[in-house]
Amino acid sequence: MENIDIFLDGVFSNKVLAVAFVSWATAQILKVIINFIVNGKFSLERLIGDGGMPSAHSATVTAVALSTGCECGFDSPLFAVAAIFAFIVMHDAKGVRYETGKQAKVLNEMMELFKNMGDAKLSNEQKLKEFVGHSPLQVFAGFILGSVITAILYSM
C-alpha cells in the first residue's frame, strides 16, 4: 500500500504532468465552445474527440516541452527530447492526420453516393472518422494555448 501512496504522491505533485493536463483539458473545452459558436449545436463528442480548434495535441505537447524546460533547464537533454517530440506530434497533426481526415470525408461522400444509387445499407459505424487532424491554424492555436497556460501556471 505504501508503494501506491508514493506513486500517487509523485503523479499528483508532478508539475509537468499537471500543466499538460490543464492544457489538454482547456483545449478540449474550447473545442466544444468554438464548435457551438461556429455550428450552432452542442457536441459532447468534441470534448473527447480529435481534430478541431484548437489542437489539444499541440497544446499538450507544447506544455510538456515548455514545462520540462522550466523544470530541467532549456539546455537539458530532457527539454531537447520533449521539444523534438512536440515538433513531431504537431507536424503529424497538421500533415498526415489532417490529410487522413480530408480523405475520410471524400470516402464518406462516395459511400453516401453509392448508398443513394442502390439499396445498400450503410451504418454509422461504417462511416470513417473525419475529425482526426488539424489545419495549420488549429495547430498554431494549440501551440499558443499550451504556451500561455504554461506561462500562467509557472508564474503562480
C-alpha positions in Angstrom: 0.0 0.0 0.0 2.9 2.3 0.7 4.2 2.0 -2.9 0.8 3.1 -4.2 0.9 6.1 -2.0 4.4 7.0 -3.1 3.3 6.6 -6.8 0.1 8.7 -6.3 2.1 11.4 -4.4 4.6 11.5 -7.3 1.9 11.7 -10.0 -0.1 14.4 -8.3 2.9 16.6 -7.5 4.3 16.3 -11.0 4.1 19.9 -12.3 4.9 18.9 -15.9 2.0 16.4 -15.9 -0.3 18.9 -14.3 0.4 21.6 -16.8 0.0 19.2 -19.7 -3.4 18.0 -18.3 -4.6 21.6 -17.8 -3.6 22.5 -21.4 -5.3 19.4 -22.8 -8.5 20.0 -20.8 -8.6 23.7 -21.7 -8.2 22.9 -25.4 -10.9 20.2 -25.3 -13.4 22.6 -23.5 -12.6 25.4 -26.0 -13.3 22.9 -28.9 -16.9 22.4 -27.5 -17.4 26.2 -27.2 -15.9 27.1 -30.6 -17.9 24.2 -32.3 -21.1 25.6 -30.7 -20.4 29.1 -31.8 -19.5 28.1 -35.4 -22.0 25.3 -36.0 -24.8 26.4 -33.6 -25.1 23.0 -31.9 -23.6 21.4 -28.8 -21.5 18.4 -29.5 -20.2 16.5 -26.5 -18.1 14.4 -28.8 -15.9 17.5 -29.3 -15.0 17.2 -25.6 -13.1 14.0 -26.1 -12.7 13.8 -29.9 -9.7 14.5 -32.1 -9.5 17.4 -34.6 -11.0 20.9 -34.2 -9.9 24.3 -32.9 -7.6 24.5 -31.1 -5.4 21.4 -31.3 -5.3 19.7 -27.9 -2.4 17.6 -29.2 -0.4 20.8 -29.8 -1.4 22.4 -26.6 -0.4 19.3 -24.6 3.0 18.7 -26.2 3.9 22.4 -26.1 3.0 22.4 -22.4 5.1 19.3 -21.8 8.1 20.7 -23.6 8.0 24.2 -22.0 7.3 22.9 -18.5 10.2 20.4 -19.0 12.4 23.3 -19.9 11.2 25.2 -16.8 11.9 22.2 -14.5 15.1 20.8 -16.0 16.5 23.8 -17.9 16.2 24.7 -21.5 19.7 23.4 -22.2 18.9 19.9 -20.8 18.6 16.7 -22.8 15.1 16.2 -21.4 14.0 19.5 -22.9 15.5 18.6 -26.2 13.6 15.3 -26.3 10.4 17.0 -25.3 10.8 19.7 -27.9 11.5 17.2 -30.7 8.6 15.1 -29.6 6.4 18.2 -29.6 7.5 19.2 -33.1 6.9 15.7 -34.5 3.4 15.5 -32.9 2.4 18.9 -34.3 3.8 18.1 -37.7 1.9 14.9 -37.8 -1.3 16.5 -36.6 -1.3 19.1 -39.4 0.1 16.7 -42.0 -0.7 13.0 -42.1 -3.7 13.2 -39.7 -5.2 16.3 -41.5 -4.9 14.6 -44.9 -6.5 11.4 -43.5 -9.5 13.4 -42.3 -9.9 15.0 -45.8 -9.7 11.6 -47.4 -12.3 10.2 -44.9 -14.7 13.0 -45.9 -14.3 12.2 -49.6 -14.8 8.4 -49.0 -17.8 9.0 -46.8 -19.4 11.2 -49.6 -18.6 8.4 -52.1 -20.2 5.8 -49.8 -23.3 8.1 -49.5 -23.5 8.4 -53.2 -23.2 4.6 -53.7 -25.9 4.1 -51.0 -28.2 6.5 -52.8 -27.7 4.7 -56.1 -29.0 1.4 -54.7 -30.4 -0.2 -51.6 -27.0 -0.6 -49.9 -27.2 -0.2 -46.1 -24.5 1.9 -44.6 -24.5 2.1 -40.8 -22.9 5.0 -38.9 -20.3 2.5 -37.6 -19.0 2.1 -41.1 -18.5 5.8 -41.7 -14.9 6.9 -41.4 -14.0 9.5 -38.8 -13.4 12.8 -40.4 -12.1 14.9 -37.5 -8.7 13.3 -37.0 -6.2 16.1 -37.8 -5.7 19.8 -37.7 -5.2 22.7 -40.0 -2.0 24.7 -39.6 -4.1 27.4 -37.8 -5.5 24.9 -35.3 -2.0 23.6 -34.6 -0.7 27.1 -34.1 -3.6 28.0 -31.8 -2.8 24.9 -29.7 0.8 25.9 -29.5 -0.2 29.4 -28.3 -2.6 27.9 -25.8 -0.1 25.5 -24.4 2.5 28.2 -24.2 0.1 30.6 -22.4 -1.1 28.0 -19.9 2.5 27.0 -19.1 3.5 30.6 -18.6 0.5 31.3 -16.3 0.9 28.1 -14.2 4.7 28.7 -13.8 4.2 32.3 -12.8 1.9 31.3 -9.9 
